[in-house]
Amino acid sequence: MSAPLKEQSAPAAMLDAAALHAEFPILARAAYGKRLVYLDNAASAQKPRAVIDAMTRAMEHSYANVHRGLHLLSNEATVAYEDARKIAARFLGAASPDEIVFTAGGTDAINLVAYAMGASDIGEGDEIILSLMEHHSNIVPWHLLRERKGAVLKWLDISDDGEIDLDAYEALFTPKTKLVAITHMSNVLGAPTPAKDLARIAHEHGAKILFDGCQGAVHGAVNVQDIDCDFYAATGHKLYGPTGIGVLYGKRSALESLPPFRGGGEMIDTVTTDDVTYNDPPHRFEAGTPPILETIGLGAALAWMEEKGVDAIAAHEARLRDHALEELAKLNFVRVYGRAPDKAPIIAFTVDGAHPHDVAAILDRTGVAVRAGHHCAQPLMKRLGVTATARASFAAYNTHDDVDALIAGLHKTHQMLS
């Protein structure tokens, strides 16, 4: 059985859903004359006024390049940029801000580790363990190492609900296993993985472990020290922040073992015509002018989540999930995929006799935005025996009324397509 992402010692405070909904300007608009019900949050979340204002304020009052300037604007921008690193470290439970590398997103974070480990530690015949429910962002970088370095990919099966058999997992390890790269939470099934056990077993076999936390970091408190992972990747745009920014957490020792991913300014110590020496982590991995405004926006988004309460958000989302699953169970023409304990508010489903793309198109005309397709998880689709599903995913600003709008839209969809 999958372990929950977190344990709450006391009931989380109730969110004021209506007040919180009003903090997101885009949710006031209409879609085809209907109230917008945005349920595509697993793909990308909307942005609160706090994030929009923080980025606007930085552009209007304190924009300059960071770290290398000695004037007022550069100093102010540098403080804001590095404050975001401190917030990210606190949000993920890192031991130090120096364990936080800013990247262009979760995909970029995983690629950084893949490229650097391929250059330093993974070669012909070395093994990487993946699960069948990985997002393509946590599959393709390892295929590149298979193609370029001769690495061997080993696949961990999952249950229909996305649960992991730890005995089957441990049986995959050999002396050639160098890395486990696995999701912290499925973007299709919403299933959390038993992170601490996965990390413990990997380390017992001398392997490092990377978690794709692009969903896990959104839907529950994360403490990377408690998990004891070597790397953890997250992306800003799912965390109510802007696109183009992500975070790679790495244990200090793990980051120090990696060579640079890109070359340029900031990541160096000294450069001569004959030699180059490199900066310490995290700056070793942040070549060139960074995404300054986006980083400030991410810091504002994480601070917003902390202010609202990560536990309170998770509890609110759990209530939405339970309400949605209860109502969907009444629809005999809908099949839901994934019912793992403590699953996230991510619900993949199909409608009898209808292609998921048609389902999404009809729901869209009712004002309900969902995702349809393979969700960048084709191995999982094959494992489930489908080519695509529709997916409704909930966020802090969604309400019970949004769930009811989805159910009403599905009734209309079934009537139109049957």
Protein Blocks (a to p, Z undefined) as FASTA:
>chain_A
ZZdfbdcfbdcddddfklmmmmpmklmpceehiacddfklmmoccddfklmmmmmmmmmm
mgccehjacbfklmmmmmmmmmmmmmmmmmnopabfklpccdfbjklmmmmmmmmmmmmm
pcehiacdddfkbcfklmmmmmmmmmmnopacddddddfkopacfklmmmmpcfklmbdc
ddfbdfklopacdfklmmmmmmmnopacdddfklmmmnoccdfklnopabdcddfklnop
aehiacddddfklmmmpccfbgcehjambdcfkbccddddfklmmgcjddfklmmmmmmm
mmmmmmnopklmmmmmmmmmmmmmmmmmmmmkbccehjaehiacbdcdddehiafklmmm
mmmmnopacdedjhopaklmmmnopabdcdddddfkbcfklmmmmmmmmmmmmmmmZZ
